[in-house]
Amino acid sequence: MARRGRSAVLAGITSTFLLTACLAGEDDTGAGETEDGDGSVEIVGAIPDEEAVGLVKELEAFTEDTGIEVTYTASTDFTTEIRTQVQSGDPPDIALFPQPGLVTDLADTGDALPLNDLIDTGAVEDHIIPGFLDSVTVDDNVYAVPVRMAAKSLVWYPVPEFEEAGYQVPETWADLEALQEQMRSDGETPWCLGAESGADTGWVYTDWVEDILLRTAGPDVYDDWTSHEIPFDDDAVVEAIEQFGEIIQTEGNVSGGPDGSLSTPFGESVLPLVEDPPGCFMHRQANFITTFMPEDVQADLPANVGVFVLPGDVEGGFEGTPLLGGGDLAAAFVNDSDVVEVMDFLASSDFGAEWAAEGGWLSPSAEFDTSNYGTEIDQQIAELASGADVFRFDGSDLMPAAVGSGTFWDEMVAFVGGEKEASEAATSIEESWRE
């Protein structure tokens, strides 16, 4: 849809939403009565300026269409600053949250507005990748909409060598296990895996465990786990850790073995994949890993390096393909007509055309026009992501920081290093959560 045409549609939709919001304002649990805007909307977020170039262009185009002046300000300490602004009674109109936990915290305190009273959240749910809104829904009220997605459940592979060896992209977990065995029998190394990240070493391992748990136990168990409805050392979690152990600890399955993964920086771990001949044939990592590839490799994606989603359909597990990832979510703190129109725009499947062309952005909408992406690899990743059966946020980001980016990271390092069994590591994490 052309921008001018889209603007007219937005205006018509917004009128309906304003009436809905006014009616909802009669209920003390709603967002209150929608007031007239002053022609400007302030957005703050954790997206740094160098990553927000496309976002700014998107907002400038919206301003040109609507006349509403929208400004974006990047915060270097977003969590602290947004809490301070809210507590002082001077929140921004809209904030972009990098994690859903803080959104639900501010929903519980009554500071973030329920979007059900402002926009058509049912329509949003229809086009957003399934499961994205679950993490910001409290008592059937949606408190944020996703504006950017990161896909983590991606497996990269050297296309020419992969095809020359006769390997096929696996469609199920059983296919993946058979492919690993075939590669080892051919004298090849299936995986590259590096987790060294200074004080943050361990997050690569936790991503693997989360991805596996989503596939073996399914999203409902995953949700119970991240919210501590089941203990961290539940059998399903221990089994997922053990299954990760089978990948990283099986001799010849990972370049450098477990010890090598502990000492290899995560950004450098992809480099053997693009060597001639390849030092490995698969590398599971998020879409950002392309920025660590040599420039000549990046220039020829995906002809030289392809990508597929880590297979699902585990026997006895979740039937389908889940997608683990992250994203930025827009929540509203002011209820006026301008904010409503901006939120409706951010929540639409059209949002992001300018950002997509700029690069470094993926739409969370399954209906976003992928021809808007500036590169073929971004387009391919977006199409893979939009085909996922369910989306879930990185589990460690949903847990208390002392657990998710503390004991979970540390205990997975101990497990990979052979210091602890899976059950021992999981029990230690559970004990830390209880504390």
N, C-alpha and C positions, 0 to 999 in steps of 0.2 A: 504493500500500500504506500502511496506517496505520502510524504510527511504532511503536506497541507490537508490531504484527505484524512489522514490519521488524526490530525488535530481536531477536525470537525467531529469525527466519531468520538474522540475523547471528551469533547465538550458535551455531547449529547449524553454519553454514559455518565459523566460526572453529575449532571443534573439529577439523574435518577438516584445516584449514590448520596447526593446531598439530602434528598427527601428521605431516603432510608436512614441516614445518619441523624436527621432531625427527629424522626420518630423514635430512633433508638435512644436519643438523648433523654427521653422521658423515663428511662430505666436507669437507676443509679449505677448499675453494673456496666453500662455502655460507655462509649467514648464521649458522651455529652453532645450538646448541640453544635453543629458546624457553623462557624462564624465566617464572615467575609474575609478573604485574604487581602494583604496589602500589596500584592504583586511581586512578592519575593519569597524565596524558600531557601533556608540554610541547611546544608547537609554536611555532617562531619563523619569521618570514618578512619579506619586503620590502614587503608590502602595508601601507600606512600606516593608522593607526587610523580615519581618516575614511572610508576605502574598505572597511574590514574590519567594519563594523557588521553586515552580513548574515552574514558568516562567523562572527562571535561568536555571533549568534543561532542559527546552524546547529549550532555546537558545544554551546551550552547545551541545545538540544533533544536532542542525542545524549547528553549527560550525564544528562538527565532519563530517557531511555529505558534507559540501560545502567548508570548509577551510576558510570561512569568520569569522573572530573573532568578535563576537557580545557581547558587554558588556551592562549591565543594571545598572543604578544608581538611587536609590530612593531619591526623594527630599522631605524635610520636609516642604517646603513652595513653592510648585510647581508653583502656579499661579504667584507669584512675580518673582521667578527665571526664569521661561520660558519667561516672558515678558522682563526681564532685558537682558537675553541672546540674544533674537531676536533683541531688540533695539540696542544692542551693536554690532550687526553684527556677533555674534558668537553662533548661535543656535546649538543644538544637531542635529545629522543626523535625528533622529526620536524621537518623544515625545508621551507619552501615557497620554491622557487627561481624567480626571474623569468625565468631563461634556462637552457637545457639544458647549456651548455658547462661550467659549474661542477659540475653533477651528474656528468658523465662524468669530469671531473678527479678528483673524490673517489671515483668508482668505480675509477678506475685505481690510486689509492693504497690501495684496499681499505677505505676508511672508510665510504662509503655501502653499505648492504646490498643484495644482489640480491633483488629482490622475488619472483622466481620461487619462492624457498624459503618465502615468507611468505603470499602470496595467490595466487589463481588468475589469473595474468596473461593466460592465454588467453581467459578470460571477459571481462577488461577490454578486450583487443584487439577482441573481437567487438562491443562497443557503443561504443567510442571512435571518433571520426571518423578514418578511415583515415590513417595516416602520423604521427599524433600521438606514438606511442611510439617511432618510429624514432630520434629524436634523443637518446633516453636509453636506448638498447639497446646494450650492449657485449658482444661474444662471446655473443650470444643471451640474455643476461641483461638484464632490465628493471630499471632502478634508480630510477625515479620514475613517478608517475601524475599526469596533469593534473587540476587542481581548478578552474581558471578559464581561459577562452579570450578572446582579443581577436581580432576579425575585421578584417582590413585590406583585403581585396579587395572593397570595397563601393563602389558608385556611387550617389550620391544625385541625385534629379531632382525638379523642381516638378510635381507630379501634374496639377493642373488645366490649366496652360499646355502641358504635354507632350502631354496628351490632346487639347486643343483644336487644337494644331498638327498632329495626326494622326500623331505619332511613336509608334513601337512599341519596347518594351523589347527590345534585341538579344539573341539567343540564341547567336550565334557571333561570332567576331572579325570575320569578313567583314560580318556584320550591323552591327557597331559602326562599322566603317570607312564603310559606306554611310550610316549614320545621321549621322555627322559631316559627310559631304559634303552630305547633304540639308539639314542645319541651316545650313551655310555658304551654300548656294545660296538659302536662305530669308532670308538676311541676319541670321541668329542666330549667337551664339557657342556652340560646343559645350561647351567646358570652362572651369571656374574652376580655378585651380591657384596656390597660394601656398606658398612654401618658406622664407620668412624665419623664422629661429628662433635669432637671436643666434649664439653660438659653435657651435650645433648645426645651422646652416643646411646643408641638403643631404640630410637624412634623407628628406624627402618624395620627392626624386628617386630615391634608392636604392630606396625602396619600389616605385616605378613600375618600375624596371629588374628588380627581383626578380620582381614580378608577371608581367611580360612574359616573362622567361626561363622561368619555370615553365610558361608556356603554349606558347612556341615550341620549347623544347628538352626539356621534361618534367622530372619530379622526380628521375630518376636523374642526369641531367646537372647539375641544380641541386645535388644532394648532392655530386657530385664537385667542383663549383665552390666551395661553401662550405667544404669540407674541404681544398681546394687539391690535389685529385687531378688536376685540370686547371688550367692557368695562368689567371690572371684575364683575360688578353688572348686567350683561346681565341676562335675564330671565332663560336661560339654566343653568347658573352657580348657581343662587339662588335656582333653583329647585334641583340641585344636593346637595347643602348644606342642604336643607330641607329633602331630602331623607336620607342623612346621619343622620340627626336629628331623623328621625323615627326609625332608628336602635338603636342609643345610648340613646335616651330619652324615648323610650317606656318602661313602667314599667315592670321589670322582664326580659328584653331582654339582658341586659349586667350585668355581675357580678359587684356588687358595684354601679351600676348606673353611671350617668354622673360624680357625685362628686368623686366616687371611681376611675374612669378612670383618673381624674386629679391628684390624689395623688399616683397612682400605677406606679412604674417605669416600663418603657416599657419592659425591659428584664425580670422582674419578673412576668409580666402579663400572661405569658404562663404557669406558674407553676400550677394553679388550673386545667388546662386541663389534667395534668398527675397525678392528685391525685386519690385516691381510696376512695369513688367514685369521678368522675370528678366534679369539681366545675363549669365547662362549657363544651360545646360540640363543639365549633368552635372558632378559633383564626386566624384572618387575619393578616399576617405579612410576611415579606420577608424571603428568604431562610436562612438568617443568624440566625434566631431565634432558630434554632436547637442547637446552641452553648450555649444557656441559659438553655437548658433542663438538668436535672440531667444526670450524666454520664451513669447510667444504662439504662436510657431511650434512650440516644443517641446510645448506643450499640445495641439496638434492633429495630431501625427504618428500614423500615416503618411498621413492624408487629404490634407495639403497638400504634404508632401515624402515621396516614396517611395524605395525602395532596391532595387537588384538587385546580383548578383555580377558583377564584371568578367568578360565572357564568355571562355570557353575555345574549344576546338575550332578552333584555328588550323590553317589548311591546312598539312599537312606537319609539324605539331607534335603536342602532346599531345592525345589524344582524350579529352576530358572537361573538367571544371571543377575546377581546383585552388583552394585557399584559402590565402592567405598570412596569417599572423597571429602572435600571441604567446600567452603564457599563463604560469600559475604551476604548478609541478610539486612534488608532495610526495615527499620521499625520507626513508627511515628510517635511523636510526643506532643504535637500541637494539632488541634482539629480545626483547620480552616479550609476554605474552598481551594486555595492554591495547593496546600499540602495534599489534599485529597486527589487533586488532578495529577500531581507529581507521583504520588504513590500508585495511582492507577497506571500511569505510564511505566514506572519501574516494574510493575507486576505483569505487564503485557508480554505476549510472545514476540512483539515487534521490537521490544527494547534491546539495544545492543548493536545495531547495525554499524554505527560509527566505531564503536569499541572493537567489534569483530574485525573490521578492516584494519585497525591499528595493530592488532595482534596481541597475544598474551591474555586472551579472555575466552571463556567458554560460556555459552548460554545454558542456564538450568532448564530451559524450556524445550520440550520434545518437539514443539512446532516451530521453533526458530528456523528461519530460512538460512540453511548452511551455505548457500552461495555468497552470503555476506562475508564469510571468513576470507582473510587476505592470503592464506596459504592453504595448500592442499592437505598438509598434515593436520592443521587445525580443523579443517572441514571433516577429515576422516575421524579424528578423535571425537568431534561433536556428534557425528552420526553413530559411532559406537556407544557413546554415553546415552544418547537419546533412546537407544534400543534396550537399555537396562530395564529389568523387571522391577527393581526397587533400588532406592538410593539410601545410604546411611552415612552420617558424619563419622569421621575418624573417632573411634571410641575413646582414645586417650584424651582427646580434647573435651569430651563430655564428662569425664571423671574429675574429681577434685584434683587440683594441680599436684598435690603431694603424692597422689597415686598415679595419675595418668602420665605426668611428665617427671615422676619421681621413682617410686618403687617399681612400677611397671617397666620402665626403661631399664632400671638397674638390674632387676631380677631376670629380664630376658638376656641381658649381657652375661649374667652368671650362668644361665641355662645353656646358651650357645657355647660359652667357654668350658662347659663340662663340670662346673662347680656344683650345680644342683640339677636334680631331676625336675621334670615338668611339674609334678605335684608339689614338690618342695618350694619351687619358685612361686607357684600360684598361692600356696598357703601363706608364704611370707607377705605377698601383696595383700591378701585378704586381712591379715593381722594389722597391716599398716592402715587399711581403710577403716577398720573398727576403731583404731586409735583416733 
